[in-house]
């Protein structure tokens, strides 16, 4: 079965190498078994679309809308998202290797609200200067992650590994110090007081 990406036919098994896609509007579409390598997507709209068993290798998305995208059995390797809207994505549906030697993707200045990374092993992931409201990080591994300048309002951390993660200038996180592993993690002094919320203590000036 053939699909189209803009004006390009994209049958199952297609391989796009070092191509740039700009200004595409492909909402609520479906693609299967397509591989994108070293490709760049700029100002594209893929909201509510499905990428099934696709591969994204060293790709970059800039100012794209991928809200409510479904990624069943997709593979990601060194994918960058910059200034993108990625609301309501269940990243747990992707295909993840049992061992990961590098973060599969990075997010900078993105909106990640209402998404799930529950149980994923994503050490060294970058979520920088993002809005990550109501995101599920429970039971995942994000050791040595870069979470700087990100707003984690109402996000969930539970049995989460955050060893040496960098929360510098991050805000609104609610992390139970007894229910998460945070040894070596970095927190800004003014926000680190939030780590005491679960303790039965009273703070005074």
Secondary structure as UniProt FT lines:
FT   STRAND          2..5
FT   TURN            6..7
FT   STRAND          8..11
FT   TURN            12..13
FT   STRAND          15..17
FT   STRAND          20..22
FT   TURN            27..28
FT   STRAND          30..32
FT   STRAND          35..37
FT   STRAND          40..42
FT   TURN            47..48
FT   STRAND          50..52
FT   STRAND          55..57
FT   STRAND          60..62
FT   TURN            67..68
FT   TURN            72..73
FT   STRAND          75..77
FT   STRAND          79..82
FT   TURN            87..88
FT   HELIX           91..93
FT   STRAND          105..108
FT   TURN            113..114
FT   TURN            118..119
FT   TURN            123..124
FT   STRAND          126..128
FT   TURN            133..134
FT   TURN            138..139
FT   TURN            143..144
FT   TURN            148..149
FT   TURN            153..154
FT   TURN            163..164
FT   STRAND          166..167
FT   TURN            168..169
FT   TURN            177..179
FT   TURN            183..184
FT   STRAND          186..187
FT   HELIX           189..192
FT   HELIX           193..196
FT   TURN            197..198
//
